Amino acid sequence: MTAEARDKVEWVVERPSDWGNIIALLGYTLPAIFVVGIIYFMLRQAQGTNNQALSFGKSRARMFTGDQPTVTFEDVAGAEEAKEELQEIVEFLKEPEKFISLGARIPKGVLLVGSPGTGKTLLAKAVSGEAGVPFFSISGSEFVEMFVGVGASRVRDLFDQAKRHSPCIVFVDEIDAVGRHRGAGLGGSHDEREQTLNQILVEMDGFNTDTNVIIMAATNRPDILDPALLRPGRFDRRVVLDRPDVKGREAIFKVHARGKPLAPDIDLALIAKATPGFVGADIENVVNEAAILAARRNRKSIIRADFEEAIERVVLGPERRSRLIQPKEKELTAYHEGGHAVVMRSLPNSDPVRKVTIIPRGIAGGVTWSMPEDDSAHLTRAKLKDMLAGALGGRAAEEIVFGEITTGASSDLQRITEIARAMVTRWGMSDKLGPMTFGKKEELVFLGKEIGEQRDFSDAVAEQIDGEVRSLVQEAHETALRILNENRHILDAVAKKLIEVETLDMEDFEAAYTGQPSTKPPTAEPVPSAPQPVPDRPAPAAGPTPFPVPSGA
């Protein structure tokens, strides 16, 4: 191309698109942003893991403020002596100056001792509610984890929180989980648990008298606690919560019956008499079961029959009417349970027979239910011997009527062996061996108390113990056989009635035993149909017996 032609060419210059620049820029920056995001995410994860690791040493205690108490002494019934003891703690927390001015030292710790279900935790919450102070609650098992040193760290954190919120109450439930005797376990110790216990002891000693922090703990095994934990200056007070008597049970029934529509004829005093040995948790369960039964039967209020059925369900378990029983098995069970009932009724020291049934309940094929008339905590040798004979009545009836024995008496045999051995080795009721105890339960490695029994007697004494146990059982067996042979017509009458109606309450059994008409009044209100059939008459008012005799027959 010549120069002249080149000069005649028209040149056009266009501006490039902005999108190309943006795309190029993103191509450079996006990888960098992605890398930075990954690094940031990894740093956050590492930080969260670090915080989680550090949180192991934080206390797991749950804090309840005392501004609006949900539990007070009005909600605790059947433990009047315990409430009186703890009323002083409430006054200490409300008006500490009154005691400090007189030189009195505020108690540092209160140990609540009682059987399961007696209301130890409820009573501790009631103290906090009455005093209107914060309440820290933690279980003894929540201190110890798989990591070494966590338990002691949690104890320190718990007491630091308590000091910051003083006056307050720190409640440790089931303290025996960390407060057992030191020196037990593999290698002679359990380092983590002992470190936790040592830290608790140090923290309790570190409280000043003006800290106003009360440590409350609950246990049903005070015998296994470390002595250093129980000395004065740590747990100064020991409050025992026993099983309530009849007045206490009535008060507990009234507490749990609040807000529930009861029929006008309900007498809680009579129901309390029908539940000897029940604790607060049992009574709460009975009231709840009665309300459930009333709802299932489409009633607007809870009647007496509901309470009676609820007591039976709590003690014996629900009826299993759907189980098909063969006629031969039904006859065998009737004679087995009739043997129990006739022997018990014939012996002067046996508890009254409240109910006999061949309807399977729970895991038992039939049940003979006796109940003490009072709350006596002591058993005489004569009463224990009658209990042994009554328990062997079922097996004796099988021998007399069928000339054969079955496996139905397995639970009876296990129970009478335990009672007879306890009479000889624990209660000193053997004439040959005298008033002595034999065998000392020791704490073995790993698991705690009562895993084994150390023999503190010779082989010759062991033979004598076995002989005395065998003698007691044999004597009871002969007594049961004698009574049933002498009263064979009564046994036949009771068994025939059981085969006919399947369940005998107290009045029906007494009528079958004596041959007289039943004195039971007619049922005032029939029980309507329910998903689970129930008798059309009220069940006997009864409670747990110290010696129930369920049968597997």
C-alpha positions as CSV (number, residue, x, y, z in Angstrom):
1,M,0.0,0.0,0.0
2,T,1.3,3.4,-1.0
3,A,1.6,6.3,1.3
4,E,-1.1,8.1,-0.6
5,A,-3.5,5.2,-0.3
6,R,-2.7,4.8,3.4
7,D,-3.6,8.4,4.0
8,K,-7.0,7.8,2.5
9,V,-7.8,4.9,4.9
10,E,-10.3,5.9,7.7
11,W,-9.3,4.7,11.1
12,V,-12.0,4.0,13.8
13,V,-10.9,3.5,17.5
14,E,-13.6,1.9,19.8
15,R,-13.3,1.9,23.7
16,P,-13.1,-1.7,25.1
17,S,-16.1,-3.0,27.2
18,D,-16.0,-2.5,31.0
19,W,-17.2,-6.1,31.6
20,G,-13.9,-7.5,30.3
21,N,-12.0,-5.5,33.0
22,I,-14.4,-6.7,35.7
23,I,-14.1,-10.3,34.7
24,A,-10.4,-10.0,34.7
25,L,-10.4,-8.4,38.1
26,L,-12.6,-11.1,39.5
27,G,-10.3,-13.7,38.1
28,Y,-7.5,-12.2,40.2
29,T,-9.4,-11.5,43.4
30,L,-11.8,-14.5,43.8
31,P,-9.1,-17.0,44.6
32,A,-7.6,-14.7,47.2
33,I,-11.0,-14.2,48.8
34,F,-11.6,-17.9,48.9
35,V,-8.3,-18.6,50.5
36,V,-8.9,-15.9,53.1
37,G,-12.4,-17.4,53.9
38,I,-11.0,-20.8,54.5
39,I,-8.4,-19.4,56.8
40,Y,-11.0,-17.5,58.7
41,F,-13.3,-20.5,59.0
42,M,-10.4,-22.6,60.4
43,L,-9.5,-20.0,62.9
44,R,-13.1,-19.8,64.1
45,Q,-13.3,-23.6,64.5
46,A,-10.1,-23.7,66.4
47,Q,-11.3,-20.9,68.7
48,G,-14.6,-22.8,69.3
49,T,-12.8,-26.0,70.1
50,N,-10.6,-24.1,72.5
51,N,-13.6,-22.6,74.3
52,Q,-15.3,-25.9,74.5
53,A,-12.2,-27.4,76.1
54,L,-12.0,-24.6,78.6
55,S,-15.7,-25.0,79.5
56,F,-15.0,-28.5,80.9
57,G,-13.9,-26.8,84.1
58,K,-17.1,-24.8,84.5
59,S,-19.7,-25.8,87.0
60,R,-22.8,-27.6,85.7
61,A,-24.9,-26.4,88.6
62,R,-28.3,-25.1,87.9
63,M,-29.2,-21.8,89.6
64,F,-32.7,-20.8,90.8
65,T,-33.2,-17.3,92.0
66,G,-35.1,-16.7,95.2
67,D,-37.2,-13.8,93.9
68,Q,-40.2,-15.9,93.1
69,P,-40.0,-19.2,95.1
70,T,-41.8,-22.1,93.7
71,V,-41.4,-24.4,96.7
72,T,-41.9,-23.5,100.3
73,F,-42.4,-25.4,103.6
74,E,-46.2,-25.5,102.8
75,D,-45.3,-27.8,99.9
76,V,-43.5,-30.2,102.2
77,A,-45.6,-32.5,104.3
78,G,-44.9,-35.5,106.5
79,A,-41.5,-34.2,107.8
80,E,-42.3,-31.8,110.6
81,E,-39.2,-32.5,112.6
82,A,-37.0,-31.9,109.6
83,K,-38.7,-28.6,108.8
84,E,-38.2,-27.5,112.4
85,E,-34.5,-28.3,112.2
86,L,-34.1,-26.4,108.9
87,Q,-36.2,-23.4,110.1
88,E,-33.0,-22.3,111.9
89,I,-31.1,-22.4,108.6
90,V,-33.8,-20.1,107.1
91,E,-33.3,-17.7,110.0
92,F,-29.6,-17.8,109.6
93,L,-29.9,-16.7,105.9
94,K,-32.5,-14.1,106.6
95,E,-31.1,-12.5,109.8
96,P,-27.4,-13.5,110.2
97,E,-26.6,-10.5,112.3
98,K,-28.8,-11.8,115.1
99,F,-26.7,-14.8,115.5
100,I,-23.3,-13.3,114.8
101,S,-23.9,-10.6,117.5
102,L,-24.2,-13.4,120.1
103,G,-21.0,-15.1,118.8
104,A,-22.9,-18.0,117.2
105,R,-21.3,-19.6,114.1
106,I,-23.5,-20.1,111.2
107,P,-23.6,-23.8,110.1
108,K,-21.6,-24.5,107.0
109,G,-23.3,-27.7,105.9
110,V,-26.5,-29.7,106.4
111,L,-26.6,-33.3,105.4
112,L,-30.1,-34.7,104.5
113,V,-30.3,-38.4,105.1
114,G,-33.2,-40.6,104.1
115,S,-34.6,-43.3,101.9
116,P,-35.2,-42.6,98.2
117,G,-38.4,-40.7,97.7
118,T,-38.7,-39.1,101.2
119,G,-38.3,-35.6,99.9
120,K,-34.7,-34.6,100.5
121,T,-34.4,-32.5,97.3
122,L,-37.8,-31.0,97.8
123,L,-36.9,-29.9,101.3
124,A,-33.7,-28.3,100.2
125,K,-35.6,-26.3,97.6
126,A,-38.1,-25.3,100.3
127,V,-35.4,-23.9,102.5
128,S,-34.2,-21.7,99.6
129,G,-37.8,-20.6,98.9
130,E,-38.5,-19.7,102.5
131,A,-35.2,-17.7,102.8
132,G,-35.6,-16.1,99.4
133,V,-32.0,-16.7,98.4
134,P,-30.5,-18.2,95.2
135,F,-30.3,-22.0,95.0
136,F,-27.5,-23.9,93.2
137,S,-28.4,-27.5,92.5
138,I,-26.0,-30.1,91.2
139,S,-25.7,-33.9,91.3
140,G,-22.6,-35.5,92.8
141,S,-22.0,-37.5,89.6
142,E,-21.8,-34.2,87.5
143,F,-18.4,-33.3,89.0
144,V,-16.3,-36.1,87.7
145,E,-15.6,-36.5,83.9
146,M,-13.1,-38.5,81.9
147,F,-10.6,-35.7,82.0
148,V,-8.3,-35.4,85.0
149,G,-8.7,-32.3,87.1
150,V,-12.2,-31.4,85.8
151,G,-14.0,-32.3,89.0
152,A,-11.8,-30.1,91.2
153,S,-12.1,-27.3,88.7
154,R,-15.9,-27.5,88.7
155,V,-15.9,-27.5,92.5
156,R,-13.9,-24.3,92.5
157,D,-16.1,-22.7,89.9
158,L,-19.2,-23.7,91.8
159,F,-18.0,-22.2,95.1
160,D,-16.8,-19.0,93.3
161,Q,-20.3,-18.5,91.9
162,A,-21.9,-19.2,95.3
163,K,-19.7,-16.6,97.0
164,R,-20.6,-14.0,94.3
165,H,-24.3,-14.6,94.9
166,S,-24.2,-15.0,98.7
167,P,-26.3,-15.4,100.7
168,C,-27.3,-18.6,98.9
169,I,-27.7,-22.3,99.2
170,V,-25.5,-24.9,97.3
171,F,-27.3,-28.3,97.1
172,V,-25.4,-31.4,96.1
173,D,-27.7,-34.3,95.4
174,E,-26.4,-37.9,95.9
175,I,-23.1,-36.7,97.4
176,D,-22.0,-40.3,97.9
177,A,-21.1,-40.3,94.2
178,V,-18.0,-38.2,95.1
179,G,-17.9,-38.4,98.9
180,R,-17.2,-42.0,99.4
181,H,-14.5,-43.3,101.7
182,R,-11.1,-42.5,100.3
183,G,-8.8,-45.4,99.6
184,A,-11.2,-47.6,97.6
185,G,-10.7,-48.5,94.0
186,L,-8.0,-50.0,91.7
187,G,-4.6,-49.4,93.1
188,G,-6.1,-48.4,96.4
189,S,-7.6,-45.1,95.2
190,H,-9.6,-43.3,92.6
191,D,-7.5,-40.2,91.9
192,E,-10.1,-38.1,90.1
193,R,-12.9,-38.7,92.6
194,E,-10.5,-38.1,95.5
195,Q,-9.2,-34.8,94.0
196,T,-12.8,-33.7,93.7
197,L,-13.6,-34.7,97.3
198,N,-10.4,-33.0,98.6
199,Q,-11.4,-29.8,96.7
200,I,-14.8,-29.9,98.4
201,L,-13.2,-30.2,101.8
202,V,-10.8,-27.3,101.1
203,E,-13.6,-25.1,99.8
204,M,-15.8,-25.8,102.8
205,D,-12.9,-25.0,105.1
206,G,-12.2,-21.8,103.2
207,F,-15.6,-20.2,103.9
208,N,-15.5,-17.3,106.2
209,T,-18.2,-17.1,108.9
210,D,-19.7,-14.0,107.2
211,T,-20.0,-15.6,103.7
212,N,-23.6,-16.8,104.3
213,V,-23.3,-19.7,102.0
214,I,-25.0,-22.9,103.2
215,I,-24.0,-26.3,101.7
216,M,-26.8,-28.8,101.7
217,A,-26.2,-32.4,100.5
218,A,-28.5,-35.4,100.2
219,T,-27.7,-39.1,100.5
220,N,-29.4,-42.4,101.3
221,R,-26.0,-44.0,102.2
222,P,-24.4,-42.0,105.0
223,D,-22.4,-45.0,106.1
224,I,-20.2,-44.9,103.0
225,L,-19.3,-41.1,103.3
226,D,-15.8,-40.1,104.1
227,P,-15.4,-39.2,107.8
228,A,-13.6,-36.0,106.9
229,L,-16.7,-34.8,105.2
230,L,-18.9,-35.4,108.2
231,R,-16.8,-33.8,110.9
232,P,-18.1,-30.6,112.7
233,G,-17.2,-27.5,110.8
234,R,-18.2,-29.0,107.5
235,F,-21.5,-30.8,107.8
236,D,-22.6,-29.6,111.2
237,R,-26.2,-30.7,110.9
238,R,-27.6,-34.1,110.0
239,V,-31.3,-34.1,109.3
240,V,-32.9,-37.5,109.0
241,L,-36.1,-37.9,106.8
242,D,-37.8,-41.1,107.8
243,R,-40.8,-42.8,106.1
244,P,-43.9,-40.8,107.2
245,D,-46.3,-42.2,109.7
246,V,-50.1,-42.2,109.1
247,K,-50.5,-38.5,110.0
248,G,-47.6,-37.6,107.7
249,R,-49.0,-39.7,104.8
250,E,-52.4,-37.9,105.2
251,A,-50.7,-34.5,105.0
252,I,-48.8,-35.6,101.9
253,F,-52.0,-36.8,100.3
254,K,-53.5,-33.4,101.0
255,V,-50.6,-31.6,99.4
256,H,-50.7,-33.8,96.2
257,A,-54.5,-33.6,96.0
258,R,-54.6,-29.9,95.7
259,G,-56.3,-28.7,92.6
260,K,-57.7,-32.2,91.9
261,P,-61.5,-32.8,92.0
262,L,-62.1,-35.4,94.7
263,A,-65.4,-37.0,95.3
264,P,-67.2,-35.8,98.5
265,D,-66.9,-39.2,100.1
266,I,-63.1,-39.3,99.8
267,D,-61.5,-39.6,103.2
268,L,-57.7,-39.1,102.9
269,A,-57.2,-40.3,106.4
270,L,-58.5,-43.8,105.5
271,I,-56.4,-43.8,102.4
272,A,-53.4,-42.9,104.4
273,K,-54.0,-45.8,106.8
274,A,-54.2,-48.1,103.7
275,T,-50.6,-47.1,102.6
276,P,-48.2,-48.0,105.4
277,G,-44.6,-47.8,104.3
278,F,-45.3,-45.4,101.5
279,V,-42.9,-42.4,101.0
280,G,-43.8,-39.1,99.4
281,A,-42.8,-40.2,95.9
282,D,-45.1,-43.3,96.3
283,I,-48.0,-41.1,97.4
284,E,-47.5,-38.7,94.6
285,N,-47.6,-41.6,92.2
286,V,-50.8,-43.0,93.7
287,V,-52.6,-39.7,93.4
288,N,-51.5,-39.3,89.8
289,E,-52.5,-42.9,88.9
290,A,-55.9,-42.3,90.5
291,A,-56.4,-39.2,88.4
292,I,-55.4,-41.1,85.3
293,L,-57.9,-43.9,86.1
294,A,-60.7,-41.3,86.6
295,A,-59.9,-39.7,83.3
296,R,-59.9,-43.0,81.5
297,R,-63.3,-43.8,82.9
298,N,-64.7,-40.4,81.8
299,R,-65.5,-39.2,85.3
300,K,-65.4,-35.6,86.5
301,S,-64.0,-36.4,89.9
302,I,-61.8,-39.0,91.6
303,I,-63.6,-41.5,93.6
304,R,-62.4,-44.0,96.3
305,A,-62.3,-46.9,93.8
306,D,-59.8,-45.0,91.8
307,F,-57.5,-44.6,94.8
308,E,-57.8,-48.2,95.7
309,E,-57.0,-49.4,92.2
310,A,-54.1,-46.9,92.0
311,I,-52.6,-48.3,95.2
312,E,-52.8,-51.8,93.8
313,R,-51.2,-50.8,90.6
314,V,-48.3,-49.1,92.4
315,V,-47.7,-52.0,94.7
316,L,-48.5,-55.0,92.5
317,G,-48.4,-53.7,89.0
318,P,-51.3,-53.6,86.4
319,E,-53.5,-56.6,85.9
320,R,-52.8,-58.8,82.8
321,R,-56.3,-60.1,82.1
322,S,-55.5,-60.7,78.5
323,R,-53.2,-63.7,79.4
324,L,-54.9,-67.0,78.6
325,I,-54.7,-69.4,81.6
326,Q,-55.4,-73.1,81.1
327,P,-57.9,-74.7,83.6
328,K,-55.2,-76.9,85.1
329,E,-52.9,-73.9,85.7
330,K,-55.8,-71.9,87.1
331,E,-56.6,-74.6,89.6
332,L,-52.9,-74.9,90.6
333,T,-52.6,-71.1,91.1
334,A,-55.8,-71.0,93.1
335,Y,-54.6,-73.7,95.5
336,H,-51.1,-72.1,95.7
337,E,-52.5,-68.6,96.6
338,G,-55.1,-70.2,98.8
339,G,-52.4,-72.0,100.7
340,H,-50.6,-68.7,101.4
341,A,-53.8,-67.1,102.5
342,V,-55.1,-69.9,104.8
343,V,-51.7,-70.3,106.6
344,M,-51.4,-66.5,107.1
345,R,-55.0,-66.3,108.4
346,S,-54.4,-69.2,110.8
347,L,-51.2,-67.8,112.4
348,P,-51.6,-65.3,115.3
349,N,-48.6,-63.1,114.3
350,S,-49.3,-62.8,110.6
351,D,-50.5,-59.6,108.9
352,P,-54.1,-59.6,107.8
353,V,-54.8,-60.9,104.3
354,R,-56.1,-58.0,102.3
355,K,-56.5,-59.5,98.9
356,V,-56.0,-62.9,97.1
357,T,-56.0,-63.0,93.3
358,I,-55.1,-65.5,90.6
359,I,-55.1,-62.8,87.9
360,P,-51.5,-62.2,86.7
361,R,-50.2,-58.9,87.9
362,G,-46.8,-57.6,86.8
363,I,-44.5,-60.6,86.5
364,A,-46.4,-62.6,89.1
365,G,-48.9,-65.3,88.1
366,G,-51.0,-64.6,91.3
367,V,-50.7,-62.6,94.4
368,T,-51.6,-63.0,98.1
369,W,-51.4,-59.5,99.6
370,S,-51.1,-59.0,103.4
371,M,-50.6,-55.6,105.0
372,P,-49.6,-54.6,108.5
373,E,-52.2,-52.8,110.6
374,D,-49.7,-50.2,111.9
375,D,-46.3,-48.6,111.2
376,S,-44.2,-50.7,113.5
377,A,-40.6,-50.8,112.5
378,H,-39.7,-53.9,114.6
379,L,-40.3,-57.5,113.9
380,T,-40.4,-60.2,116.6
381,R,-39.0,-63.7,116.1
382,A,-42.5,-65.1,116.4
383,K,-43.7,-62.8,113.7
384,L,-40.8,-63.7,111.4
385,K,-41.4,-67.4,111.9
386,D,-45.1,-66.9,111.0
387,M,-44.0,-65.0,107.9
388,L,-41.8,-67.9,106.9
389,A,-44.7,-70.3,107.3
390,G,-47.0,-68.1,105.4
391,A,-44.6,-67.9,102.5
392,L,-44.3,-71.7,102.4
393,G,-48.1,-72.1,102.4
394,G,-48.2,-72.1,98.6
395,R,-45.7,-74.9,98.2
396,A,-47.2,-76.9,101.0
397,A,-50.6,-76.7,99.3
398,E,-49.2,-78.0,96.1
399,E,-47.7,-81.0,97.9
400,I,-50.9,-81.8,99.7
401,V,-53.4,-81.3,96.9
402,F,-51.4,-82.4,93.8
403,G,-48.6,-84.5,95.4
404,E,-46.1,-82.6,93.2
405,I,-44.2,-79.3,93.5
406,T,-43.8,-76.7,90.8
407,T,-41.5,-73.7,90.0
408,G,-44.2,-71.3,91.2
409,A,-42.7,-71.1,94.6
410,S,-39.3,-69.9,93.4
411,S,-39.7,-66.3,94.6
412,D,-41.1,-67.6,97.9
413,L,-38.1,-69.8,98.5
414,Q,-35.7,-67.0,97.7
415,R,-37.4,-64.7,100.1
416,I,-37.7,-67.1,103.0
417,T,-34.0,-68.1,102.6
418,E,-33.1,-64.4,102.9
419,I,-35.2,-63.9,106.0
420,A,-34.0,-67.1,107.7
421,R,-30.4,-66.2,107.1
422,A,-30.9,-62.7,108.3
423,M,-32.5,-64.1,111.5
424,V,-29.4,-66.1,112.2
425,T,-26.5,-63.8,110.9
426,R,-27.9,-60.3,111.4
427,W,-30.5,-60.3,114.1
428,G,-29.1,-62.9,116.6
429,M,-32.3,-65.0,116.7
430,S,-30.6,-68.4,116.8
431,D,-30.6,-70.3,120.1
432,K,-27.5,-72.3,119.3
433,L,-25.4,-69.4,118.0
434,G,-26.7,-66.8,120.5
435,P,-27.0,-63.0,120.1
436,M,-24.2,-62.5,117.6
437,T,-23.8,-61.2,114.1
438,F,-21.8,-63.0,111.4
439,G,-20.3,-61.7,108.2
440,K,-19.0,-58.2,107.6
441,K,-19.7,-56.4,104.4
442,E,-16.7,-54.8,102.9
443,E,-15.9,-52.3,100.2
444,L,-14.1,-54.0,97.4
445,V,-12.1,-52.5,94.6
446,F,-13.9,-50.7,91.8
447,L,-17.5,-50.7,92.7
448,G,-18.1,-49.7,96.3
449,K,-19.9,-51.2,99.2
450,E,-21.7,-54.4,99.6
451,I,-20.2,-56.3,96.7
452,G,-18.9,-59.0,98.9
453,E,-19.0,-60.2,102.4
454,Q,-15.9,-60.9,104.5
455,R,-16.2,-64.0,106.6
456,D,-15.3,-63.3,110.2
457,F,-16.2,-66.8,111.3
458,S,-14.7,-70.3,110.9
459,D,-15.9,-73.1,108.7
460,A,-17.4,-74.9,111.7
461,V,-19.5,-71.8,112.5
462,A,-20.5,-71.6,108.8
463,E,-21.9,-75.1,109.1
464,Q,-23.8,-74.2,112.2
465,I,-25.3,-71.1,110.4
466,D,-26.4,-73.3,107.5
467,G,-27.9,-75.8,109.9
468,E,-29.8,-73.1,111.8
469,V,-31.1,-71.6,108.5
470,R,-32.2,-75.0,107.4
471,S,-33.9,-75.7,110.7
472,L,-35.9,-72.5,110.6
473,V,-37.1,-73.2,107.0
474,Q,-37.9,-76.8,107.8
475,E,-39.9,-75.8,110.9
476,A,-41.9,-73.3,108.9
477,H,-42.5,-75.9,106.2
478,E,-43.9,-78.3,108.8
479,T,-46.1,-75.6,110.3
480,A,-47.6,-74.8,106.9
481,L,-48.2,-78.5,106.2
482,R,-49.9,-79.0,109.6
483,I,-52.2,-76.0,109.2
484,L,-53.3,-77.0,105.7
485,N,-53.9,-80.6,106.6
486,E,-56.0,-79.6,109.6
487,N,-57.9,-77.0,107.5
488,R,-58.1,-78.9,104.2
489,H,-61.8,-78.1,103.8
490,I,-61.1,-74.3,104.2
491,L,-58.3,-74.6,101.6
492,D,-60.7,-76.3,99.2
493,A,-63.4,-73.6,99.8
494,V,-61.0,-70.7,99.2
495,A,-59.5,-72.3,96.1
496,K,-63.0,-73.0,94.7
497,K,-64.0,-69.4,95.3
498,L,-60.9,-68.2,93.6
499,I,-61.5,-70.3,90.5
500,E,-65.0,-68.9,90.4
501,V,-64.4,-65.2,90.9
502,E,-60.6,-65.0,90.4
503,T,-60.2,-62.2,93.1
504,L,-61.1,-62.2,96.8
505,D,-60.9,-59.0,98.8
506,M,-60.7,-59.0,102.6
507,E,-64.4,-59.5,103.2
508,D,-64.8,-62.2,100.6
509,F,-61.8,-64.1,101.8
510,E,-63.0,-64.0,105.4
511,A,-66.4,-65.3,104.3
512,A,-64.7,-68.2,102.5
513,Y,-62.4,-68.9,105.4
514,T,-65.2,-68.9,108.1
515,G,-68.0,-70.3,105.9
516,Q,-70.2,-67.3,106.8
517,P,-71.9,-64.8,104.4
518,S,-69.8,-61.9,103.3
519,T,-70.2,-58.7,105.4
520,K,-69.0,-56.5,102.6
521,P,-71.5,-53.7,101.9
522,P,-72.9,-53.5,98.3
523,T,-71.0,-51.3,95.9
524,A,-72.5,-47.8,95.9
525,E,-71.4,-46.9,92.3
526,P,-70.6,-49.4,89.6
527,V,-67.3,-49.0,87.9
528,P,-68.0,-48.1,84.3
529,S,-66.2,-50.0,81.5
530,A,-62.7,-49.0,80.8
531,P,-60.0,-50.1,78.2
532,Q,-58.5,-52.3,80.9
533,P,-61.2,-54.3,82.9
534,V,-61.4,-53.6,86.6
535,P,-63.5,-55.3,89.3
536,D,-67.0,-53.9,89.7
537,R,-66.4,-53.6,93.4
538,P,-63.9,-51.5,95.3
539,A,-60.6,-53.3,95.9
540,P,-59.5,-53.5,99.6
541,A,-57.7,-50.5,101.0
542,A,-54.2,-51.7,101.4
543,G,-50.6,-50.8,101.2
544,P,-47.3,-52.5,100.7
545,T,-46.4,-55.4,102.9
546,P,-42.9,-56.0,104.2
547,F,-43.4,-59.6,102.9
548,P,-45.4,-59.7,99.7
549,V,-45.9,-63.2,98.3
550,P,-46.3,-63.0,94.5
551,S,-46.5,-66.4,92.9
552,G,-45.1,-67.4,89.5
553,A,-47.5,-70.3,89.3
